[in-house]
Amino acid sequence: MTFDELSTENDLIGSILIVDDQPANLRVLASMLKGKKYKVKKAQDGETAIMAAISNPPDLILLDILMPTMHGYEVCQKLKSNPLTKNIPIIFISALNDVFDKIKAFEIGAVDYITKPFQEEEVLARISSQLTIQTQKRLLEKDKRLLEIKQKKLEDEIKQRKETELILSQSRAFIFSILNSSLDGIAALEAVRNDKTGEIKDFRCVLVNQITANLFNLKVDQLIDKLVFKDFIDDKKIGILKYFIDVVEKNIILKKDIRLVHNRKKSWFHITAVKLGDGFSITIRDITERKNLELKLNRLATIDSLTQVYNRQSFDFRLKNEWHRCDRTQKPLSLILCDIDYFKPYNDYYGHQEGDKCLKKVASIMDTIVKRSSDFLARYGGEEFAIILPNTPSQGALVVANTIKKEVELANLLHQKSEISQSITLSLGISTVIPSSHYSPEDLVKNADKALYTAKQNGRNRVVANILNPF
Ligand SMILES: [Mg+2]
């Protein structure tokens, strides 16, 4: 049992294993093929042939049919049942007088047969033809594998894309469900910058829910991709663009209550804007109801419930503010303190209910006279009222005080217990100052009180003015 390698040259065109029990046959074939630059291996029996084919598969096997130890068919079947050798083409060699079942040979996997004695051209033509088929098969196989790899890659890509699309559509659905279930307006906007300076000039609407769109009486689609300040918001009226720019450029969280006229109704909104990429996200909450209640409560806390003018607490607060304002601008600040003459006897005689009515009436007369928006009327306590007159010199305060005094007299509110008149009269003390560090708001009040005292001492129903500092 031997097999030989007859050639190891590099330029060989194919390797062929020849299996034949007759050394003479082996020799003839080997020398023929070697001459045609085939690499040739030889085996004299089936077992050796199978081992050789497994250890180093040739491109083709020439296989004798009649051999003493293992029949050619059996060798063929064994080679065809082994994955390592099943693809090697096998050409049977048979003698002319051999009993040879060609159909069976093809059935068990042979590709051709050659009959002895050999016709050289025929043998070479058949071998060459089989090797060409084999090469073609290999190329096809390679192409098929490449195609399969491409196909698999494509399928993976499609699968991955479908998964991504599913995730995207789920997250999109999730975002939309959040947007649409929110009771607040929600939007995301991106900065639109000047090409040359890079400064933010507007914001483009990227995402918005219907609640936000409702503020503009629009549909969501009508806002998407639009420049909100160019198309929808007149910043000259609202002045909010600069705050949004700060959100983006300085990463400041903006929380602000803003008042807007919406559907011809004044509404309050609380907005929260947070930087998001080169833009911001915003939530908008309608706080009109809460804000109105707040304003109402604030007003209730500042108003005297009986007379409906401001209360003492508001007076103290306002006086300090006006003091600082006039201090800054160096304008005169006047204060009138005013007392209803003989009010205690009035109360005692007419009763408290009538006393309250009288206070209300006097307050409403004063209220019609104190008209400038900066002027401020308050009930100072009991039957005393105070009027703050910013940017008003003493002469101006005198005019106001005298008008009040006159109008109350003209109202002719009967007062049988007054020692100076048949009707209600007032005593008024005025103090005026240009605020400075030498004085305090309390000095202004004390000085007005002194003037009021003088007015009372001098017979009531009169106005006395004191000036705290010369100007
Ligand atoms: Mg034989």
Residues whose N, C-alpha, C, O or C-beta is under 5 A from the ligand:
A	BS01	MG	D21 D64 L66 M67
